[in-house]
C-alpha cells in the first residue's frame, strides 16, 4: 500500500536453501529447530495467511545471483539474458 499498489495474489518468494523452505512449509519442531530466529516464524505466518508463496528455486536458477556472486562467462550470460539486460 505504501508504494501505491494493491496486491491481491500471494507474492512469490524464491529461496535456494532447501532446509529453510522445507521448515517454513512443514512446521515440524525438532530438537535442532528449537532456536529458529523470529524472522522464520514471521515468514511462516505470511505463507499461512496467503501473503507469500514460498518457492524452492535451485541456486543455478536464481537470477539475482548473477549480480551478487562471481560466475563463469556462460553462466553470467544466462543471468543477463534471464534478467532482460543487454
PDB file with SEQRES, HELIX, SHEET and CRYST1 records, atoms N, CA, C and O in Angstrom:
SEQRES   1 A   86  UNK UNK UNK UNK UNK UNK UNK UNK UNK UNK UNK UNK UNK          
SEQRES   2 A   86  UNK UNK UNK UNK UNK UNK UNK UNK UNK UNK UNK UNK UNK          
SEQRES   3 A   86  UNK UNK UNK UNK UNK UNK UNK UNK UNK UNK UNK UNK UNK          
SEQRES   4 A   86  UNK UNK UNK UNK UNK UNK UNK UNK UNK UNK UNK UNK UNK          
SEQRES   5 A   86  UNK UNK UNK UNK UNK UNK UNK UNK UNK UNK UNK UNK UNK          
SEQRES   6 A   86  UNK UNK UNK UNK UNK UNK UNK UNK UNK UNK UNK UNK UNK          
SEQRES   7 A   86  UNK UNK UNK UNK UNK UNK UNK UNK                              
HELIX    1 AA1 UNK A   18  UNK A   25  1                                   8    
HELIX    2 AA2 UNK A   31  UNK A   33  5                                   3    
HELIX    3 AA3 UNK A   38  UNK A   48  1                                  11    
HELIX    4 AA4 UNK A   59  UNK A   61  5                                   3    
HELIX    5 AA5 UNK A   65  UNK A   68  1                                   4    
HELIX    6 AA6 UNK A   73  UNK A   82  1                                  10    
SHEET    1 AA1 2 UNK A  11  UNK A  15  0                                        
SHEET    2 AA1 2 UNK A  52  UNK A  56  1                                        
CRYST1    1.000    1.000    1.000  90.00  90.00  90.00 P 1           1          
ATOM      1  N   UNK A   1       0.818  -1.189   0.000  1.00  0.00           N  
ATOM      2  CA  UNK A   1       0.000   0.000   0.000  1.00  0.00           C  
ATOM      3  C   UNK A   1       0.864   1.257   0.000  1.00  0.00           C  
ATOM      4  O   UNK A   1       0.484   2.271  -0.586  1.00  0.00           O  
ATOM      5  N   UNK A   2       2.027   1.196   0.655  1.00  0.00           N  
ATOM      6  CA  UNK A   2       2.909   2.359   0.711  1.00  0.00           C  
ATOM      7  C   UNK A   2       3.405   2.745  -0.679  1.00  0.00           C  
ATOM      8  O   UNK A   2       3.673   3.920  -0.931  1.00  0.00           O  
ATOM      9  N   UNK A   3       3.530   1.790  -1.571  1.00  0.00           N  
ATOM     10  CA  UNK A   3       4.023   2.056  -2.917  1.00  0.00           C  
ATOM     11  C   UNK A   3       2.905   2.419  -3.888  1.00  0.00           C  
ATOM     12  O   UNK A   3       3.163   2.754  -5.044  1.00  0.00           O  
ATOM     13  N   UNK A   4       1.675   2.351  -3.419  1.00  0.00           N  
ATOM     14  CA  UNK A   4       0.558   2.710  -4.265  1.00  0.00           C  
ATOM     15  C   UNK A   4       0.015   1.568  -5.091  1.00  0.00           C  
ATOM     16  O   UNK A   4      -0.692   1.796  -6.072  1.00  0.00           O  
ATOM     17  N   UNK A   5       0.335   0.333  -4.710  1.00  0.00           N  
ATOM     18  CA  UNK A   5      -0.145  -0.846  -5.429  1.00  0.00           C  
ATOM     19  C   UNK A   5      -0.973  -1.713  -4.493  1.00  0.00           C  
ATOM     20  O   UNK A   5      -0.655  -1.860  -3.313  1.00  0.00           O  
ATOM     21  N   UNK A   6      -2.026  -2.274  -5.033  1.00  0.00           N  
ATOM     22  CA  UNK A   6      -2.815  -3.226  -4.272  1.00  0.00           C  
ATOM     23  C   UNK A   6      -2.423  -4.621  -4.727  1.00  0.00           C  
ATOM     24  O   UNK A   6      -2.457  -4.924  -5.920  1.00  0.00           O  
ATOM     25  N   UNK A   7      -2.057  -5.458  -3.790  1.00  0.00           N  
ATOM     26  CA  UNK A   7      -1.627  -6.811  -4.105  1.00  0.00           C  
ATOM     27  C   UNK A   7      -2.720  -7.775  -3.666  1.00  0.00           C  
ATOM     28  O   UNK A   7      -3.053  -7.853  -2.484  1.00  0.00           O  
ATOM     29  N   UNK A   8      -3.277  -8.509  -4.629  1.00  0.00           N  
ATOM     30  CA  UNK A   8      -4.349  -9.440  -4.304  1.00  0.00           C  
ATOM     31  C   UNK A   8      -3.871 -10.894  -4.315  1.00  0.00           C  
ATOM     32  O   UNK A   8      -4.486 -11.750  -3.678  1.00  0.00           O  
ATOM     33  N   UNK A   9      -2.793 -11.177  -5.023  1.00  0.00           N  
ATOM     34  CA  UNK A   9      -2.245 -12.530  -5.090  1.00  0.00           C  
ATOM     35  C   UNK A   9      -1.031 -12.636  -4.176  1.00  0.00           C  
ATOM     36  O   UNK A   9      -0.392 -11.627  -3.875  1.00  0.00           O  
ATOM     37  N   UNK A  10      -0.704 -13.862  -3.728  1.00  0.00           N  
ATOM     38  CA  UNK A  10       0.499 -14.019  -2.908  1.00  0.00           C  
ATOM     39  C   UNK A  10       1.754 -13.590  -3.681  1.00  0.00           C  
ATOM     40  O   UNK A  10       1.855 -13.820  -4.886  1.00  0.00           O  
ATOM     41  N   UNK A  11       2.685 -12.979  -2.995  1.00  0.00           N  
ATOM     42  CA  UNK A  11       3.945 -12.541  -3.589  1.00  0.00           C  
ATOM     43  C   UNK A  11       4.889 -13.742  -3.639  1.00  0.00           C  
ATOM     44  O   UNK A  11       5.148 -14.354  -2.603  1.00  0.00           O  
ATOM     45  N   UNK A  12       5.410 -14.095  -4.819  1.00  0.00           N  
ATOM     46  CA  UNK A  12       6.335 -15.231  -4.888  1.00  0.00           C  
ATOM     47  C   UNK A  12       7.680 -14.867  -4.271  1.00  0.00           C  
ATOM     48  O   UNK A  12       8.269 -13.837  -4.602  1.00  0.00           O  
ATOM     49  N   UNK A  13       8.158 -15.719  -3.375  1.00  0.00           N  
ATOM     50  CA  UNK A  13       9.445 -15.530  -2.721  1.00  0.00           C  
ATOM     51  C   UNK A  13      10.275 -16.771  -3.012  1.00  0.00           C  
ATOM     52  O   UNK A  13       9.946 -17.864  -2.551  1.00  0.00           O  
ATOM     53  N   UNK A  14      11.350 -16.607  -3.774  1.00  0.00           N  
ATOM     54  CA  UNK A  14      12.193 -17.724  -4.181  1.00  0.00           C  
ATOM     55  C   UNK A  14      13.339 -17.896  -3.196  1.00  0.00           C  
ATOM     56  O   UNK A  14      13.979 -16.921  -2.801  1.00  0.00           O  
ATOM     57  N   UNK A  15      13.592 -19.126  -2.804  1.00  0.00           N  
ATOM     58  CA  UNK A  15      14.700 -19.432  -1.905  1.00  0.00           C  
ATOM     59  C   UNK A  15      15.439 -20.655  -2.387  1.00  0.00           C  
ATOM     60  O   UNK A  15      14.830 -21.592  -2.902  1.00  0.00           O  
ATOM     61  N   UNK A  16      16.773 -20.655  -2.220  1.00  0.00           N  
ATOM     62  CA  UNK A  16      17.559 -21.803  -2.672  1.00  0.00           C  
ATOM     63  C   UNK A  16      18.031 -22.682  -1.517  1.00  0.00           C  
ATOM     64  O   UNK A  16      18.746 -23.659  -1.736  1.00  0.00           O  
ATOM     65  N   UNK A  17      17.639 -22.344  -0.297  1.00  0.00           N  
ATOM     66  CA  UNK A  17      18.022 -23.148   0.855  1.00  0.00           C  
ATOM     67  C   UNK A  17      16.908 -24.156   1.133  1.00  0.00           C  
ATOM     68  O   UNK A  17      15.863 -23.801   1.679  1.00  0.00           O  
ATOM     69  N   UNK A  18      17.139 -25.417   0.752  1.00  0.00           N  
ATOM     70  CA  UNK A  18      16.110 -26.449   0.867  1.00  0.00           C  
ATOM     71  C   UNK A  18      15.633 -26.621   2.310  1.00  0.00           C  
ATOM     72  O   UNK A  18      14.436 -26.772   2.553  1.00  0.00           O  
ATOM     73  N   UNK A  19      16.544 -26.598   3.248  1.00  0.00           N  
ATOM     74  CA  UNK A  19      16.180 -26.771   4.650  1.00  0.00           C  
ATOM     75  C   UNK A  19      15.252 -25.681   5.149  1.00  0.00           C  
ATOM     76  O   UNK A  19      14.290 -25.956   5.867  1.00  0.00           O  
ATOM     77  N   UNK A  20      15.538 -24.455   4.771  1.00  0.00           N  
ATOM     78  CA  UNK A  20      14.706 -23.334   5.192  1.00  0.00           C  
ATOM     79  C   UNK A  20      13.325 -23.421   4.581  1.00  0.00           C  
ATOM     80  O   UNK A  20      12.323 -23.258   5.277  1.00  0.00           O  
ATOM     81  N   UNK A  21      13.266 -23.678   3.278  1.00  0.00           N  
ATOM     82  CA  UNK A  21      11.966 -23.773   2.594  1.00  0.00           C  
ATOM     83  C   UNK A  21      11.154 -24.913   3.191  1.00  0.00           C  
ATOM     84  O   UNK A  21       9.961 -24.746   3.448  1.00  0.00           O  
ATOM     85  N   UNK A  22      11.775 -26.069   3.417  1.00  0.00           N  
ATOM     86  CA  UNK A  22      11.065 -27.213   3.998  1.00  0.00           C  
ATOM     87  C   UNK A  22      10.557 -26.902   5.399  1.00  0.00           C  
ATOM     88  O   UNK A  22       9.448 -27.295   5.760  1.00  0.00           O  
ATOM     89  N   UNK A  23      11.363 -26.199   6.190  1.00  0.00           N  
ATOM     90  CA  UNK A  23      10.975 -25.871   7.556  1.00  0.00           C  
ATOM     91  C   UNK A  23       9.805 -24.897   7.593  1.00  0.00           C  
ATOM     92  O   UNK A  23       8.930 -25.007   8.451  1.00  0.00           O  
ATOM     93  N   UNK A  24       9.787 -23.948   6.666  1.00  0.00           N  
ATOM     94  CA  UNK A  24       8.680 -22.991   6.619  1.00  0.00           C  
ATOM     95  C   UNK A  24       7.399 -23.676   6.152  1.00  0.00           C  
ATOM     96  O   UNK A  24       6.329 -23.430   6.708  1.00  0.00           O  
ATOM     97  N   UNK A  25       7.499 -24.536   5.134  1.00  0.00           N  
ATOM     98  CA  UNK A  25       6.318 -25.181   4.585  1.00  0.00           C  
ATOM     99  C   UNK A  25       5.813 -26.342   5.432  1.00  0.00           C  
ATOM    100  O   UNK A  25       4.634 -26.688   5.355  1.00  0.00           O  
ATOM    101  N   UNK A  26       6.680 -26.951   6.240  1.00  0.00           N  
ATOM    102  CA  UNK A  26       6.297 -28.067   7.095  1.00  0.00           C  
ATOM    103  C   UNK A  26       6.729 -27.736   8.523  1.00  0.00           C  
ATOM    104  O   UNK A  26       7.845 -28.070   8.920  1.00  0.00           O  
ATOM    105  N   UNK A  27       5.869 -27.089   9.292  1.00  0.00           N  
ATOM    106  CA  UNK A  27       6.252 -26.597  10.620  1.00  0.00           C  
ATOM    107  C   UNK A  27       6.379 -27.688  11.679  1.00  0.00           C  
ATOM    108  O   UNK A  27       5.629 -27.704  12.655  1.00  0.00           O  
ATOM    109  N   UNK A  28       7.318 -28.586  11.486  1.00  0.00           N  
ATOM    110  CA  UNK A  28       7.581 -29.634  12.472  1.00  0.00           C  
ATOM    111  C   UNK A  28       8.716 -29.154  13.369  1.00  0.00           C  
ATOM    112  O   UNK A  28       9.762 -28.729  12.878  1.00  0.00           O  
ATOM    113  N   UNK A  29       8.514 -29.220  14.662  1.00  0.00           N  
ATOM    114  CA  UNK A  29       9.541 -28.769  15.598  1.00  0.00           C  
ATOM    115  C   UNK A  29      10.381 -29.960  16.028  1.00  0.00           C  
ATOM    116  O   UNK A  29       9.869 -30.970  16.510  1.00  0.00           O  
ATOM    117  N   UNK A  30      11.663 -29.813  15.843  1.00  0.00           N  
ATOM    118  CA  UNK A  30      12.615 -30.833  16.267  1.00  0.00           C  
ATOM    119  C   UNK A  30      13.631 -30.185  17.199  1.00  0.00           C  
ATOM    120  O   UNK A  30      13.639 -28.968  17.387  1.00  0.00           O  
ATOM    121  N   UNK A  31      14.472 -31.010  17.770  1.00  0.00           N  
ATOM    122  CA  UNK A  31      15.469 -30.503  18.710  1.00  0.00           C  
ATOM    123  C   UNK A  31      16.374 -29.468  18.044  1.00  0.00           C  
ATOM    124  O   UNK A  31      16.703 -28.453  18.660  1.00  0.00           O  
ATOM    125  N   UNK A  32      16.782 -29.709  16.795  1.00  0.00           N  
ATOM    126  CA  UNK A  32      17.695 -28.793  16.111  1.00  0.00           C  
ATOM    127  C   UNK A  32      17.000 -27.524  15.648  1.00  0.00           C  
ATOM    128  O   UNK A  32      17.665 -26.521  15.388  1.00  0.00           O  
ATOM    129  N   UNK A  33      15.667 -27.544  15.539  1.00  0.00           N  
ATOM    130  CA  UNK A  33      14.944 -26.365  15.079  1.00  0.00           C  
ATOM    131  C   UNK A  33      14.341 -25.578  16.233  1.00  0.00           C  
ATOM    132  O   UNK A  33      13.473 -24.731  16.022  1.00  0.00           O  
ATOM    133  N   UNK A  34      14.791 -25.851  17.438  1.00  0.00           N  
ATOM    134  CA  UNK A  34      14.240 -25.208  18.628  1.00  0.00           C  
ATOM    135  C   UNK A  34      14.531 -23.716  18.664  1.00  0.00           C  
ATOM    136  O   UNK A  34      13.684 -22.934  19.095  1.00  0.00           O  
ATOM    137  N   UNK A  35      15.705 -23.312  18.221  1.00  0.00           N  
ATOM    138  CA  UNK A  35      16.131 -21.912  18.334  1.00  0.00           C  
ATOM    139  C   UNK A  35      16.118 -21.212  16.981  1.00  0.00           C  
ATOM    140  O   UNK A  35      17.111 -20.611  16.573  1.00  0.00           O  
ATOM    141  N   UNK A  36      15.006 -21.295  16.302  1.00  0.00           N  
ATOM    142  CA  UNK A  36      14.872 -20.662  14.994  1.00  0.00           C  
ATOM    143  C   UNK A  36      14.631 -19.175  15.189  1.00  0.00           C  
ATOM    144  O   UNK A  36      13.828 -18.791  16.039  1.00  0.00           O  
ATOM    145  N   UNK A  37      15.315 -18.323  14.413  1.00  0.00           N  
ATOM    146  CA  UNK A  37      15.086 -16.877  14.536  1.00  0.00           C  
ATOM    147  C   UNK A  37      13.634 -16.492  14.253  1.00  0.00           C  
ATOM    148  O   UNK A  37      12.938 -17.173  13.500  1.00  0.00           O  
ATOM    149  N   UNK A  38      13.199 -15.425  14.845  1.00  0.00           N  
ATOM    150  CA  UNK A  38      11.823 -14.950  14.713  1.00  0.00           C  
ATOM    151  C   UNK A  38      11.458 -14.705  13.254  1.00  0.00           C  
ATOM    152  O   UNK A  38      10.305 -14.909  12.874  1.00  0.00           O  
ATOM    153  N   UNK A  39      12.416 -14.270  12.418  1.00  0.00           N  
ATOM    154  CA  UNK A  39      12.095 -13.965  11.024  1.00  0.00           C  
ATOM    155  C   UNK A  39      11.533 -15.182  10.295  1.00  0.00           C  
ATOM    156  O   UNK A  39      10.700 -15.024   9.402  1.00  0.00           O  
ATOM    157  N   UNK A  40      11.969 -16.403  10.654  1.00  0.00           N  
ATOM    158  CA  UNK A  40      11.440 -17.600  10.005  1.00  0.00           C  
ATOM    159  C   UNK A  40       9.990 -17.850  10.421  1.00  0.00           C  
ATOM    160  O   UNK A  40       9.178 -18.295   9.610  1.00  0.00           O  
ATOM    161  N   UNK A  41       9.669 -17.564  11.677  1.00  0.00           N  
ATOM    162  CA  UNK A  41       8.287 -17.710  12.133  1.00  0.00           C  
ATOM    163  C   UNK A  41       7.396 -16.686  11.439  1.00  0.00           C  
ATOM    164  O   UNK A  41       6.247 -16.986  11.114  1.00  0.00           O  
ATOM    165  N   UNK A  42       7.908 -15.495  11.212  1.00  0.00           N  
ATOM    166  CA  UNK A  42       7.151 -14.452  10.524  1.00  0.00           C  
ATOM    167  C   UNK A  42       6.845 -14.881   9.096  1.00  0.00           C  
ATOM    168  O   UNK A  42       5.715 -14.726   8.632  1.00  0.00           O  
ATOM    169  N   UNK A  43       7.833 -15.417   8.399  1.00  0.00           N  
ATOM    170  CA  UNK A  43       7.628 -15.879   7.023  1.00  0.00           C  
ATOM    171  C   UNK A  43       6.604 -17.014   7.011  1.00  0.00           C  
ATOM    172  O   UNK A  43       5.754 -17.078   6.123  1.00  0.00           O  
ATOM    173  N   UNK A  44       6.688 -17.901   7.991  1.00  0.00           N  
ATOM    174  CA  UNK A  44       5.716 -18.998   8.084  1.00  0.00           C  
ATOM    175  C   UNK A  44       4.295 -18.440   8.225  1.00  0.00           C  
ATOM    176  O   UNK A  44       3.368 -18.945   7.594  1.00  0.00           O  
ATOM    177  N   UNK A  45       4.122 -17.409   9.043  1.00  0.00           N  
ATOM    178  CA  UNK A  45       2.814 -16.780   9.211  1.00  0.00           C  
ATOM    179  C   UNK A  45       2.332 -16.159   7.901  1.00  0.00           C  
ATOM    180  O   UNK A  45       1.155 -16.272   7.558  1.00  0.00           O  
ATOM    181  N   UNK A  46       3.228 -15.507   7.171  1.00  0.00           N  
ATOM    182  CA  UNK A  46       2.852 -14.904   5.891  1.00  0.00           C  
ATOM    183  C   UNK A  46       2.418 -15.962   4.887  1.00  0.00           C  
ATOM    184  O   UNK A  46       1.486 -15.737   4.115  1.00  0.00           O  
ATOM    185  N   UNK A  47       3.090 -17.124   4.888  1.00  0.00           N  
ATOM    186  CA  UNK A  47       2.713 -18.223   3.987  1.00  0.00           C  
ATOM    187  C   UNK A  47       1.329 -18.744   4.378  1.00  0.00           C  
ATOM    188  O   UNK A  47       0.484 -18.971   3.513  1.00  0.00           O  
ATOM    189  N   UNK A  48       1.095 -18.932   5.682  1.00  0.00           N  
ATOM    190  CA  UNK A  48      -0.204 -19.434   6.154  1.00  0.00           C  
ATOM    191  C   UNK A  48      -1.335 -18.464   5.826  1.00  0.00           C  
ATOM    192  O   UNK A  48      -2.451 -18.894   5.534  1.00  0.00           O  
ATOM    193  N   UNK A  49      -1.058 -17.156   5.872  1.00  0.00           N  
ATOM    194  CA  UNK A  49      -2.071 -16.146   5.576  1.00  0.00           C  
ATOM    195  C   UNK A  49      -2.275 -15.940   4.079  1.00  0.00           C  
ATOM    196  O   UNK A  49      -3.190 -15.227   3.667  1.00  0.00           O  
ATOM    197  N   UNK A  50      -1.426 -16.564   3.266  1.00  0.00           N  
ATOM    198  CA  UNK A  50      -1.554 -16.439   1.818  1.00  0.00           C  
ATOM    199  C   UNK A  50      -0.966 -15.146   1.276  1.00  0.00           C  
ATOM    200  O   UNK A  50      -1.299 -14.740   0.163  1.00  0.00           O  
ATOM    201  N   UNK A  51      -0.089 -14.486   2.049  1.00  0.00           N  
ATOM    202  CA  UNK A  51       0.543 -13.250   1.593  1.00  0.00           C  
ATOM    203  C   UNK A  51       1.792 -13.532   0.766  1.00  0.00           C  
ATOM    204  O   UNK A  51       2.145 -12.761  -0.127  1.00  0.00           O  
ATOM    205  N   UNK A  52       2.459 -14.650   1.074  1.00  0.00           N  
ATOM    206  CA  UNK A  52       3.697 -15.039   0.389  1.00  0.00           C  
ATOM    207  C   UNK A  52       3.546 -16.460  -0.120  1.00  0.00           C  
ATOM    208  O   UNK A  52       2.969 -17.315   0.553  1.00  0.00           O  
ATOM    209  N   UNK A  53       4.068 -16.707  -1.309  1.00  0.00           N  
ATOM    210  CA  UNK A  53       4.142 -18.048  -1.871  1.00  0.00           C  
ATOM    211  C   UNK A  53       5.618 -18.416  -1.928  1.00  0.00           C  
ATOM    212  O   UNK A  53       6.342 -17.934  -2.798  1.00  0.00           O  
ATOM    213  N   UNK A  54       6.071 -19.266  -1.008  1.00  0.00           N  
ATOM    214  CA  UNK A  54       7.478 -19.636  -0.920  1.00  0.00           C  
ATOM    215  C   UNK A  54       7.778 -20.728  -1.929  1.00  0.00           C  
ATOM    216  O   UNK A  54       7.127 -21.772  -1.936  1.00  0.00           O  
ATOM    217  N   UNK A  55       8.771 -20.486  -2.785  1.00  0.00           N  
ATOM    218  CA  UNK A  55       9.107 -21.394  -3.880  1.00  0.00           C  
ATOM    219  C   UNK A  55      10.565 -21.804  -3.769  1.00  0.00           C  
ATOM    220  O   UNK A  55      11.447 -20.953  -3.649  1.00  0.00           O  
ATOM    221  N   UNK A  56      10.819 -23.100  -3.808  1.00  0.00           N  
ATOM    222  CA  UNK A  56      12.194 -23.614  -3.796  1.00  0.00           C  
ATOM    223  C   UNK A  56      12.747 -23.493  -5.206  1.00  0.00           C  
ATOM    224  O   UNK A  56      12.218 -24.092  -6.143  1.00  0.00           O  
ATOM    225  N   UNK A  57      13.810 -22.717  -5.354  1.00  0.00           N  
ATOM    226  CA  UNK A  57      14.453 -22.497  -6.650  1.00  0.00           C  
ATOM    227  C   UNK A  57      15.926 -22.891  -6.521  1.00  0.00           C  
ATOM    228  O   UNK A  57      16.627 -22.358  -5.661  1.00  0.00           O  
ATOM    229  N   UNK A  58      16.406 -23.812  -7.357  1.00  0.00           N  
ATOM    230  CA  UNK A  58      17.816 -24.212  -7.284  1.00  0.00           C  
ATOM    231  C   UNK A  58      18.751 -23.014  -7.488  1.00  0.00           C  
ATOM    232  O   UNK A  58      18.408 -22.061  -8.188  1.00  0.00           O  
ATOM    233  N   UNK A  59      19.914 -23.074  -6.878  1.00  0.00           N  
ATOM    234  CA  UNK A  59      20.877 -21.981  -6.931  1.00  0.00           C  
ATOM    235  C   UNK A  59      21.207 -21.568  -8.360  1.00  0.00           C  
ATOM    236  O   UNK A  59      21.320 -20.376  -8.643  1.00  0.00           O  
ATOM    237  N   UNK A  60      21.363 -22.536  -9.266  1.00  0.00           N  
ATOM    238  CA  UNK A  60      21.757 -22.193 -10.643  1.00  0.00           C  
ATOM    239  C   UNK A  60      20.637 -21.493 -11.412  1.00  0.00           C  
ATOM    240  O   UNK A  60      20.868 -21.019 -12.525  1.00  0.00           O  
ATOM    241  N   UNK A  61      19.424 -21.416 -10.843  1.00  0.00           N  
ATOM    242  CA  UNK A  61      18.323 -20.709 -11.490  1.00  0.00           C  
ATOM    243  C   UNK A  61      18.006 -19.367 -10.823  1.00  0.00           C  
ATOM    244  O   UNK A  61      17.107 -18.652 -11.265  1.00  0.00           O  
ATOM    245  N   UNK A  62      18.734 -19.030  -9.773  1.00  0.00           N  
ATOM    246  CA  UNK A  62      18.495 -17.770  -9.063  1.00  0.00           C  
ATOM    247  C   UNK A  62      19.123 -16.622  -9.859  1.00  0.00           C  
ATOM    248  O   UNK A  62      20.342 -16.455  -9.857  1.00  0.00           O  
ATOM    249  N   UNK A  63      18.293 -15.844 -10.531  1.00  0.00           N  
ATOM    250  CA  UNK A  63      18.790 -14.781 -11.406  1.00  0.00           C  
ATOM    251  C   UNK A  63      19.539 -13.693 -10.641  1.00  0.00           C  
ATOM    252  O   UNK A  63      20.483 -13.109 -11.173  1.00  0.00           O  
ATOM    253  N   UNK A  64      19.140 -13.414  -9.418  1.00  0.00           N  
ATOM    254  CA  UNK A  64      19.802 -12.362  -8.645  1.00  0.00           C  
ATOM    255  C   UNK A  64      21.253 -12.720  -8.319  1.00  0.00           C  
ATOM    256  O   UNK A  64      22.062 -11.826  -8.071  1.00  0.00           O  
ATOM    257  N   UNK A  65      21.594 -14.007  -8.315  1.00  0.00           N  
ATOM    258  CA  UNK A  65      22.966 -14.420  -8.031  1.00  0.00           C  
ATOM    259  C   UNK A  65      23.946 -13.865  -9.058  1.00  0.00           C  
ATOM    260  O   UNK A  65      25.126 -13.684  -8.754  1.00  0.00           O  
ATOM    261  N   UNK A  66      23.473 -13.597 -10.259  1.00  0.00           N  
ATOM    262  CA  UNK A  66      24.350 -13.024 -11.285  1.00  0.00           C  
ATOM    263  C   UNK A  66      24.838 -11.635 -10.903  1.00  0.00           C  
ATOM    264  O   UNK A  66      25.846 -11.164 -11.430  1.00  0.00           O  
ATOM    265  N   UNK A  67      24.132 -10.979  -9.994  1.00  0.00           N  
ATOM    266  CA  UNK A  67      24.530  -9.641  -9.549  1.00  0.00           C  
ATOM    267  C   UNK A  67      25.326  -9.658  -8.258  1.00  0.00           C  
ATOM    268  O   UNK A  67      25.925  -8.648  -7.888  1.00  0.00           O  
ATOM    269  N   UNK A  68      25.343 -10.794  -7.563  1.00  0.00           N  
ATOM    270  CA  UNK A  68      25.971 -10.820  -6.243  1.00  0.00           C  
ATOM    271  C   UNK A  68      27.136 -11.785  -6.101  1.00  0.00           C  
ATOM    272  O   UNK A  68      27.862 -11.729  -5.109  1.00  0.00           O  
ATOM    273  N   UNK A  69      27.330 -12.681  -7.088  1.00  0.00           N  
ATOM    274  CA  UNK A  69      28.387 -13.690  -6.985  1.00  0.00           C  
ATOM    275  C   UNK A  69      29.179 -13.770  -8.276  1.00  0.00           C  
ATOM    276  O   UNK A  69      28.648 -13.479  -9.348  1.00  0.00           O  
ATOM    277  N   UNK A  70      30.453 -14.165  -8.187  1.00  0.00           N  
ATOM    278  CA  UNK A  70      31.228 -14.337  -9.418  1.00  0.00           C  
ATOM    279  C   UNK A  70      30.811 -15.618 -10.143  1.00  0.00           C  
ATOM    280  O   UNK A  70      30.573 -16.648  -9.513  1.00  0.00           O  
ATOM    281  N   UNK A  71      30.725 -15.543 -11.470  1.00  0.00           N  
ATOM    282  CA  UNK A  71      30.323 -16.691 -12.279  1.00  0.00           C  
ATOM    283  C   UNK A  71      31.170 -16.777 -13.539  1.00  0.00           C  
ATOM    284  O   UNK A  71      31.781 -15.797 -13.966  1.00  0.00           O  
ATOM    285  N   UNK A  72      31.193 -17.980 -14.130  1.00  0.00           N  
ATOM    286  CA  UNK A  72      31.846 -18.164 -15.419  1.00  0.00           C  
ATOM    287  C   UNK A  72      31.054 -17.399 -16.478  1.00  0.00           C  
ATOM    288  O   UNK A  72      29.876 -17.102 -16.277  1.00  0.00           O  
ATOM    289  N   UNK A  73      31.687 -17.084 -17.590  1.00  0.00           N  
ATOM    290  CA  UNK A  73      31.077 -16.258 -18.633  1.00  0.00           C  
ATOM    291  C   UNK A  73      29.741 -16.825 -19.130  1.00  0.00           C  
ATOM    292  O   UNK A  73      28.780 -16.074 -19.299  1.00  0.00           O  
ATOM    293  N   UNK A  74      29.672 -18.134 -19.364  1.00  0.00           N  
ATOM    294  CA  UNK A  74      28.445 -18.750 -19.883  1.00  0.00           C  
ATOM    295  C   UNK A  74      27.311 -18.594 -18.876  1.00  0.00           C  
ATOM    296  O   UNK A  74      26.197 -18.227 -19.252  1.00  0.00           O  
ATOM    297  N   UNK A  75      27.579 -18.866 -17.615  1.00  0.00           N  
ATOM    298  CA  UNK A  75      26.547 -18.752 -16.593  1.00  0.00           C  
ATOM    299  C   UNK A  75      26.124 -17.295 -16.406  1.00  0.00           C  
ATOM    300  O   UNK A  75      24.940 -17.011 -16.226  1.00  0.00           O  
ATOM    301  N   UNK A  76      27.075 -16.385 -16.447  1.00  0.00           N  
ATOM    302  CA  UNK A  76      26.755 -14.961 -16.326  1.00  0.00           C  
ATOM    303  C   UNK A  76      25.886 -14.505 -17.498  1.00  0.00           C  
ATOM    304  O   UNK A  76      24.972 -13.700 -17.316  1.00  0.00           O  
ATOM    305  N   UNK A  77      26.165 -15.012 -18.689  1.00  0.00           N  
ATOM    306  CA  UNK A  77      25.342 -14.679 -19.856  1.00  0.00           C  
ATOM    307  C   UNK A  77      23.900 -15.140 -19.667  1.00  0.00           C  
ATOM    308  O   UNK A  77      22.967 -14.445 -20.069  1.00  0.00           O  
ATOM    309  N   UNK A  78      23.715 -16.304 -19.059  1.00  0.00           N  
ATOM    310  CA  UNK A  78      22.366 -16.804 -18.773  1.00  0.00           C  
ATOM    311  C   UNK A  78      21.632 -15.888 -17.800  1.00  0.00           C  
ATOM    312  O   UNK A  78      20.442 -15.625 -17.966  1.00  0.00           O  
ATOM    313  N   UNK A  79      22.343 -15.405 -16.786  1.00  0.00           N  
ATOM    314  CA  UNK A  79      21.724 -14.491 -15.823  1.00  0.00           C  
ATOM    315  C   UNK A  79      21.336 -13.177 -16.495  1.00  0.00           C  
ATOM    316  O   UNK A  79      20.246 -12.654 -16.265  1.00  0.00           O  
ATOM    317  N   UNK A  80      22.235 -12.647 -17.330  1.00  0.00           N  
ATOM    318  CA  UNK A  80      21.958 -11.379 -18.023  1.00  0.00           C  
ATOM    319  C   UNK A  80      20.733 -11.529 -18.911  1.00  0.00           C  
ATOM    320  O   UNK A  80      19.863 -10.659 -18.915  1.00  0.00           O  
ATOM    321  N   UNK A  81      20.655 -12.624 -19.664  1.00  0.00           N  
ATOM    322  CA  UNK A  81      19.507 -12.865 -20.532  1.00  0.00           C  
ATOM    323  C   UNK A  81      18.235 -13.024 -19.710  1.00  0.00           C  
ATOM    324  O   UNK A  81      17.195 -12.465 -20.058  1.00  0.00           O  
ATOM    325  N   UNK A  82      18.314 -13.784 -18.620  1.00  0.00           N  
ATOM    326  CA  UNK A  82      17.159 -14.022 -17.775  1.00  0.00           C  
ATOM    327  C   UNK A  82      16.606 -12.756 -17.140  1.00  0.00           C  
ATOM    328  O   UNK A  82      15.402 -12.648 -16.905  1.00  0.00           O  
ATOM    329  N   UNK A  83      17.490 -11.795 -16.862  1.00  0.00           N  
ATOM    330  CA  UNK A  83      17.061 -10.529 -16.272  1.00  0.00           C  
ATOM    331  C   UNK A  83      16.621  -9.529 -17.328  1.00  0.00           C  
ATOM    332  O   UNK A  83      16.129  -8.450 -16.996  1.00  0.00           O  
ATOM    333  N   UNK A  84      16.795  -9.878 -18.605  1.00  0.00           N  
ATOM    334  CA  UNK A  84      16.394  -8.975 -19.681  1.00  0.00           C  
ATOM    335  C   UNK A  84      17.360  -7.821 -19.890  1.00  0.00           C  
ATOM    336  O   UNK A  84      16.978  -6.762 -20.389  1.00  0.00           O  
ATOM    337  N   UNK A  85      18.620  -8.030 -19.504  1.00  0.00           N  
ATOM    338  CA  UNK A  85      19.651  -6.998 -19.673  1.00  0.00           C  
ATOM    339  C   UNK A  85      20.425  -7.244 -20.957  1.00  0.00           C  
ATOM    340  O   UNK A  85      20.378  -8.338 -21.519  1.00  0.00           O  
ATOM    341  N   UNK A  86      21.135  -6.225 -21.417  1.00  0.00           N  
ATOM    342  CA  UNK A  86      21.984  -6.382 -22.597  1.00  0.00           C  
ATOM    343  C   UNK A  86      23.399  -5.947 -22.291  1.00  0.00           C  
ATOM    344  O   UNK A  86      24.265  -6.006 -23.164  1.00  0.00           O  
TER     345      UNK A  86                                                      
END                                                                             
